[in-house]
Amino acid sequence: HIERTFDVGVSMYGLAVDGRGYVYACSLPNILRLDIRTGQFDNTIPLSACYGIAVSPKDGRVWFGSYHKTGCVNGMNPDPPYDKLVSSVGCGGIVSGVTVDHEGYVWASSYANGNVYKIDPATGAEICHALSPCTPGAAAGCDARGVAEDSAGKIWVVNLGGGYANRFNRDCSLDQTIEIHAGINTYTY
């Protein structure tokens, strides 16, 4: 059942919740921050574009992918003045999936270039990246959309095209390509 609804007056795309009771959402051209305890919100936090969104369990920083404009991965402090960490990782690649792993590293998937990236949360610098192949053994990346960490610390990337998901080691090396349903589009971020 629905416990509570909030009218924030804007369209939202992408959503993440932190451990303090705040919801963050993309509401172009701004980011929305909603306090679920009070219903108070701020939708004036400027950000030129965002797509995937995740909150770090280590420091609470909010991380965004970017569909429009830069295509880069960017971070934002969770409290005013919302200082931003502008990264050059994934720029031009349209980053749709973003997650933060149990160690605090940021992972992002870019569908324009088919890559998965591991990012240093302190500096925003790329640690490593790899292609997310469309099919087993493919030499090119393929429409990498969603990214998530499993309980063993492996990173999964689902590709929109091909019907496969790829599992990566923490050094960005490809561990395994798994068929979900060959030829069927899969989508998440």
Residue, then its C-alpha position, 0 to 999 in steps of 0.5 A: h500500500i502507498e504510505r504517503t505521497f508528495d506533490v513536488g510540482v515537477s516531473m522526476y526522472g531517476l531517484a535515490v534515497d539516502g540513509r538520512g531520509y532524503v530523496y534525490a531526483c532528476s527534475l531537469p534542469n535541476i535536482l530535487r531534494l525531498d525530506i520525507r520526514t517533513g515533506q519539505f523540498d528544494n528543486t532549485i539545485p542546478l545541474s545541466a542534466c542527469y540520468g542515473i542517480a545513486v547515493s554513496p553509503k560512505d559519505g552521502r555524496v549524490w552521483f549522477g550520470s548525464y544524458h544531455k549536455t556533457g554525458c559525464v559522471n558528476g557528484m554533489n555534496p548532499d547538503p547546502p551549498y551542494d558543492k559539486l565534483v565535476s568529473s571528466v569520466g564518460c564525457g560524451g558517452i551518455v552515462s545512464g547507469v550509476t551506482v556506488d559500491h560497498e567500498g564507496y567507489v562509483w561505477a557508471s555505464s555509458y551507452a553511447n560508447g558501451n563502457v563501464y567505468k570505475i571512479d575514485p569518489a574523492t577525486g572523480a578520476e577514472i580508475c579503470h574502464a572496460l567495454s561491455p560486449c553485446t554478445p560473448g566474445a564481441a570486440a565492441g561495447c554495446d549500449a551499456r545501460g544499468v549497473a549494479e553490484d552483487s553480494a560478492g562485490k562483482i559489478w553487473v552491466v545490462n546492455l539494451g541490445g543483444g539480451y546479455a548482461n556482463r559481470f566485471n571484476r573490481d579491476c574492470s576486467l570482464d568476468q563473464t557474459i550471461e545470456i538473459h534472452a538473446g535478441i531481446n532488449t533489456y533496460t534498466y539504470 
